[in-house]
Amino acid sequence: EVVIPNNFTEIGNGAFSGCSSLTKVTIPNSIKKIGNCAFFGCSSLVNIVIPDTVNEIGKDAFYSCSSLTSIIIPNSVTKINDFAFGEC
C-alpha cells in the first residue's frame, strides 16, 4: 500500500510504473494531476478513488492495470489522456 502525503500536488510521470505488487494507493486531496504512466503496469491494483481536486489523468496513467475492477472519477477531471485505462 502507498499513501501519498498531503503536501504533493502531482503524481509524476512513471512514479509507480511497474510496481506489480502494489494493491492499494491513497491519493490525497492535494493532488491536481496524475502524470503519464504514473501507475503503468501496476497489475495488482484493484480499485482507485481519485479525489475531486484532480483535473487531469495523464497518458497511459493506469495502462495495463489488469486487476483494476473499480475506479471513481470525479466531475473535476476535465481531461483523460490517450490510453489512460488501456488494457485494463
Disulfide bonds with the S-S distance in Angstrom:
none
